[in-house]
Amino acid sequence: MTCSEVPPRLELLLVTCQPRGLQLPPWRLSLSRSSSSCRSCTLVSRQLPICNAQSCEITCSSQCFFSIKRTEFLYDADADDLWVPAPQSPASVRSRLLAAEREEAKAVLSLFLRQKGLRSTLAARIVNKSDGFIEHLVSKLQIAYRSRYAEGRELSTPEIRDALIPYLEALSKEHGDSLVEVVENFPDPFSMEREALSSSMPFTPTSSNKQKAIARITTATSGGALPELVRYLLDLGMDHEEIKTIVRKFPAFAYYSVDRKIKPLVELLLELGVSKSSIPGIIKKRPQLCGISMSDNLKPMMAYLENIGVNKAQWSKVITRFPALLTYSRNKVETTVSFLTELGVSKKNIGKILTRCPHLMSYSVDDNLRPTAEYFWSIGADAASLIQKSPQAFGLNVEAKLKPITEFFLAREFSIEEIGLMTNRFGIIHTLSLEENLLPKYEFFLTMEYPRCELVKFPQYFGYSLYQRIKPRYARMTGCGVRLILNQMLSVSDDRFEKILEKKKTGL
């Protein structure tokens, strides 16, 4: 260290370091001081690289103790001394602390967005253009750790995460897929879409966001007219109560611009072949769809899904059936597609599955799809074939739904191999109700005196109505004095059934 004037020095011995618990060598800290009191020793802002600890305790010759946290210093590797800069003004310390916390807040927000499924590059882009929200997060830290800021101490990364993650989770729960919009446009996430609120609007400082949103759609404008959003939705076919229900479920919807958000989505849906009468139902199912960027999210997601085989001509049916499909992150969709590929489903068939059963995308790979596939494998069923025939079965809980069905048949002396065959032949068998379907139909099956192998060959028996199909057909068959296998008795049309009965009677 080169100095024109050597500062006064206090020699301090570094002792046990936490949280690592390492005993460090007795290096000397050379601390500048402005008076004879060692209590004026400088506390500055960076972590000691010699131990990577959150804090280090040091003791000086006068036996007073300091907790120096993230200390900034100059260190000469060939010397015994660690040099700490001279005291800085409170303003400069505060400025440095704020800068450090701002960077930490950015890192936490970026991590949170990535955990919600955003790609790293997109999360970084959002964070970099969300200065207003970052300042808001820093203010949250100042409130949460007021005493720390008063002492001029910088917060640790765990402390920052503990303060911000719960707040971000609460925002995510409130705003859903519109969280990014809230972040980018803070402090007024819908400022470009709001009209000036009437000064007579009954808002109080303690009003919830839900109450404010309801008030926005129920309070007339200064000219006495209904809000533009309400008028547009009424013309679309909704009623007032349906609009209120949407806003209660998703308060951010009340602030969406008709021209920038709602109309473009409606126009796209109409272009895809969705009937106008179906659009209110789509919005009610997934109001978040209106808040998704058309160019950055919705259209790229549609292009990706078409590329993996979703039928472009079937978009109207897909969206009407499950509008949430287009609100999922690219990461979530790719994770599910990757699992289906791993399962052995071809790219072409993945597209067919998602076209026919788009809500498969709502199932968690780790919580639903993988455990279900492993269970079906364990009973001898072909999971890859099954997910193409009956994807709805993969949304069921293994312990609560799948195992009880298997145990039902095991208790009636079906082997595990026979159950596997039945599952392969009639994929939805595990989705049926024990009490309302399997049990009463099995009990009637026993009265018909068919051998058990008939059920193994034709488990579709459980898919027919007991009172509208099975019992009437059985009564008609026995009344004619003939005997048909289950498949013949149940699967053919009424005309074909009568012809088979007539042929059997003639042949006697």
N, C-alpha and C positions, 0 to 999 in steps of 0.2 A: 504494500500500500504506500503510495507516494503522497505525502502531505507537506505543505509549506510550514505547517505548525502542528506538532504532535499534541493531540487533545489530552486532557486529564483522563486517567484510566482507573477503573475499578476491576480488580481481578476476581472473577466469579467461577466457581467450579460446577460443571454440569453433572447432575446426579441422575438417578433412575428415571428412565424415559417411559411414558405411557402413551398409547395403550400397548405398545409392543412389549414392554417390560424388560428392555435391554439395559444393561449397565454399560454406559458409554465410557470411553477413555476420559481421563481428567483434562480435556482440552480447556484452554482459558478463553473466556469471552472478554474482549476489550470493549467496554461500553463508554461512550462519551457521556459526560454529565455536565450540567450547567451550574451545579453548586456542590457543596461538600456532602449533601445528603444523598445516600445511595438510592433513595426512593424516587429520585428524578431520572433514573435510568430509562432509556428509551424503550418503548414498546412499539414495534412496527409490524408490518403486515404479511410477511410470507413465511411459509413453512420451512423449518430447518431441514435441509436436504440430507444432513448427516444421519437422520434417524427416521424420516418420513412419519413423524408422530404428529398428532393433532396439537399437543402441547408438551412442553418440557419444563421441569421444575429446576430452578437454579438457586444456589445460595451464595451469599457474599460474606465477606469477613465480619460484617457487623450482624450477621445472623438474621437479616430480614429476607423474606421469601418473595419470589416473583414467579408468576405463571406467564412465560413468554410464549405466545401462540403465533405460529407461522412467522417467525422472525426473519427479516431481510438483513443480509449481511454480506460482507466481502470476505472471501476465504482464500488464503494463499496455501496451496497444498504443501509447499515446502516449509511452511512456518507452523508454529504452535498456536498462533493467535487467530481468533475469529473476530473480525472488525464489524461492529454494528454502527450504522450511521448515526449522526447527531440528531437530537430531538427535532421534530418537525412541528409546524403549526397545526392547531386543531383543525383548521379549515382544510389543509392539505391531506391530513389523515382521513377526515370524513370523505373527502373527494375520492381518495384511493379505496376506501372501504366500499363506497357506493359503486365504484367501477367494478370491484371484485364481485360484489353481490349481484350486479347486473349480469355479469358473465355466468355466474352460477345459476341465476334464474333462467337464462337462455338455455343452459345445458339441461336443466330439469324439464323445461317445457319441450325441448327437442326429444328427450328421452320419453316423455309422456306421450307425445304424438306418435312416436315410433311404436310404442307399446299398444297404441290404438289401431295399428295396422298401416300407418303411412310409411312410404319409402323414405329412407334417410335423406335423399336429396330434396324431396318435397317438404319434409319436416324442417330442414335447414332453411329452405326458401321462405317458409311461413314465418319462422322465428325471426329471420333477418328483416322482414318488413312489418314486424309487429312491435315497434318500439313503445307505443302507447301501452300495450298490454304488459310488456316487460317492466316498465316503470310501475305499473299497477302491482305486479308481483313483488317488486322491491318494497313498495309501500306496505304490502301485507307482511313482509318480513320485519319491517321497522315496528309495526304494531305488535307483532307476535313476540319480538325480542327487544322491547323498548329499553330495558335495563342494560342490555348488552351494548346497544348503540350509544347509550349515555356514557358508558365506560370506554368507548372507542375500540371495542373488541370485534374482530371479524368473526362471522359465523362459520361453523364447519359445514362441509357438504351434507352430512347426515342431518344436521339441524335444519338446513335449508330444505332438504327433501321432506322432512317430517312436517314442515309448515306448509309447503306448497302442494304436495301430491294430494292430500285430502281435499284441498280447495279445488284443484283441477278435476278431481273425480266428481265432486259435487257439480261443477260446471258442465262436465260431460253428461252427467245424468240428466241435468236440466235441459240442455240444449241439443243433446243427441248428436246427429251428424252435422248440425250447424255450428258445432264448437269452433271449427276453423274460421268461420265467418265472424264469430264473436271475437276471436283472438286477433284477427287481422284488422278489424275495424273498431277496436276498443278506443275510447270509452263508450261510444255509442254504436254497438254492432250493427244497427240498422239505420244509421244516421242518414244515409242517402235515400232510404226508402220511407222514412217517417214524414208525415205532414206535421205542421206545428200543432202541438197538443193544446186543446182548449184549456184556458186558465181555470175554468170551472170544474175540470175533471177531478173527481174525488180521490186524489192520490194523497197518501200520507207517507211520512218517512218509513213507516213500518210495513207498508203494503208489500205483499209478496209479488214476485214477477208474474205469477199466474193471475192475481187480481188485477194487476195493471194491464195485462194482455186482454182479459175479459172486458175491462173498462174501455179499452181501445176499440173493440169491435162493437160495443153496444152504445157508445156515446156518439151522438150526431155531430156533424161538423158545424162550424159557425153559421153556415147557411141552412142548417136544419136537415141536411141530407145524411143518409147513411154513409159510413166510410166506403171508399172505393172498393176495397177488398171484399166487403160484405155484399155490395151490389153485384160485383162480378160473380161471386160464388152463388148468389141467388139465381142469377141468369143461367148459371151452369146447371142448376137443378138441385142445389142444396137448400135446406131450410135453416132458419136461425139456430135451432137447437143443435143441428149437426155441426154448424160452424163453431158454436160454443164448445161442443164436445171435443172437436179437434184442438182448439186453443187450450182447453184444460189439460189435454194430454201432452200438448207440445206448444208452450206459450210463445216461442219464437215465431210461430206461424203468423201471429197477429201483425207482425211487422214486415212481412214479405211484400215487396213491391209487385203490384199487378203486372205492370209492363215489363219488369226486369226478371221476375221469377215465375209467376203463375202462368201468364199467357204463353211464354216460350215453351213451357212444359206441356201445356194443353195442346198447342200447335203440333209439337213433336208427337204426342200420343195420337192425335188425329191422323197425322201422316203415316204412322205405323199401322193404322187400321183399327185403332180402338174406337168404339162407338162413343159418341158424346155422352150418352146415358150412363156409360160405365166409368167415366172419368171421376165423378164425385166419389164413387166407391174406392177408386185407387187412391185418391187424396186422403180419404178417411182412414184407409188402412195404413198409409205411410206418408204423412204430411211432410216428413223430412225430405222426400223426393223433390219437393219444390225448391229446397234450398241448395241443392247440389249444383255445382258449376257445370253447365252444359258442355263447355269446351275442354275443361280440365279433367272432369271426372266421368260424367254420364256417357257422352259419346265414345270416349276411349274405352270405357268398360264394355259398352255394347260391341265395339269392334273386336275387343279381345274375346268375348264370349262367342261371337260369330266365327272367329278364327278357330275356336276349339270345337265347333260343330253345332252351336245353337242355331236352329232354323230361323233365318232372317224373316221368312214369311210368317212365322208364328209369334213374332214379338208381341202382337196385341194380346194373344192368349197368355203368353208367359207373364207379361206385366200385369194383366188383369188378375191372374191367378195369384201372383206373388210379387207385388211391386217392390218389396224390400230388396230383391235381388240386385237392383241397380244402385242401392245405397251402401253395399258392402265395399270394404277396401279391396284394392287389387291384391294385397298381400293375403287376405283371408280367402279370396277366390282361388288364388294360385295354390295356396296350401291344400285346399280341398281337391283341386284338380290333380295335384301331385299325388295325393293319397289314392285317388281313384286309379291313376296310372300305375301306382305301386301295387294296387289290388289286382291289376291285370285287365282293367277295362280299357278298350281302345279309345283313341281320340274321337273317332266318329261316334262311338256309343256314349262317351261322356256328354257330347253335345245333345244326343237324344235324351239322355237321362235328365239333363237340366231343362230341356224344352218341355218334357212331360211332367217333371217333378222339380220345379225350380227351388222349392223350399228345402231341398236337400242341402242347399248352400247355407242354411241357417244352423245346421248341425255342427257341433264342434268336432274336429277330427279326434282330439284326445279324449273328450268326454263321451262322445257318441259313436262316431263312425268306426274308429279302430277297435274299441272294446266289443262292439256289436259284431264286427267281422270276425274277431278272434273267437267269440262265443259260437257263432255259426260254424266256423271251422271245427270247433271242438265236438260238435254233434254230427259232423260229417256232411254238412251242407256246403255248397259252393258259393262263397260270399260274393265273388265277382259276378256270377250269373244272377244271384239273388238281388244284388243292389240294382241291377238293370230291370229285373221283373217287378220288384217290390221295394223301391227306395224308401218308402214310408216306414218300413220295418226298422230302418237304421236310426230312426229318431227315438226308439224306445229304450227304456232303462233295462239293462240286463237283469239285475236282481229283482226289480219290481214287476217286470212284464214278461221277459223272455223265459227265464228259468221256471216260473210257475206253469207256463204252457207245456214246457218239456216234462216237468214233473207230473203234470196231469196225465200224460200218456204213459210215462214210466210206471205210474201207480196202477195202470190198467194193462200192464204186462206187454206193452210195446217195447221193443229193444231200441237202443240208442241209434242203431243203424236204420231201423224202420222210421224213426222220427226224422232222421236226416233225409231219407228218401221223400217222406211226406213234405218236408220243408222245401226241398228242391222242386217238387212237383206243384206245390201250392204255396208260393212264397209268403202270402199274407196270413198264413195260419197262425203265426205268433202275434199278429195284431188283433186277433179276435178276442171277444170277451169270454172269459171262462163261464161266468154265471148265466149270461144271456144268450150265449151261442154254443160253445163246445159242450157243456154239460147236458143241456136239454136235448141237443141233437144226438149226442152219443147215447143217451138213455133210450131215445127212440130207435136208434140204430140197433141196439140190442134186441128190441122187440121184433125186428124184421128178420132175425135169425140168419143174417149174412155172416160169413166167416170174416175174421178180423182183417185178413189180407185184402179184402175189398176196399177197406179204408186206406190201406197203404198204397194200393193201386190208384185209388180215386179220392184223395183227401179234399178235392174240390167239393165233395159232399157238404162240408161245413160252410161253404159259401152260398148255399141255396136257402131260401126261406123255408122254415119248418112247416108253417101253416099254409103258405101259398103255393109251395112247390112239392116238398118232400111227402107230406102226408096225403095230399090229393093224388099225386102220381102213384104212390104205393097202394092207396085204396083202389084206384082204377085198375092197376096191374093185378092185384089179388082178386078183384071182382071178375076179371076175365079168366082167372084160373091159370095164369102164366107166370113165369119167373124170368126177370131180366137182371143183368148185372147192373150195379149202381150207375155206371157211366151211361148205359142205354136208357135207364129209367129217368135220369135227371137232365142230361146235357142236351138232348135233342129238342126241337121245337114241338109244339102241340100236335101239329099235323103229322110230323115224322113219328112222334110217339104213338099216335093212333094207328098209323100204318104198320109199325113194328108189332103192336099188339094184335092187329088183324092177321098179319102174316104168321105170328106164333100160334094163334088160335086155329088158323087154316091148316097149319102143319101138324096139328095134333091128331 
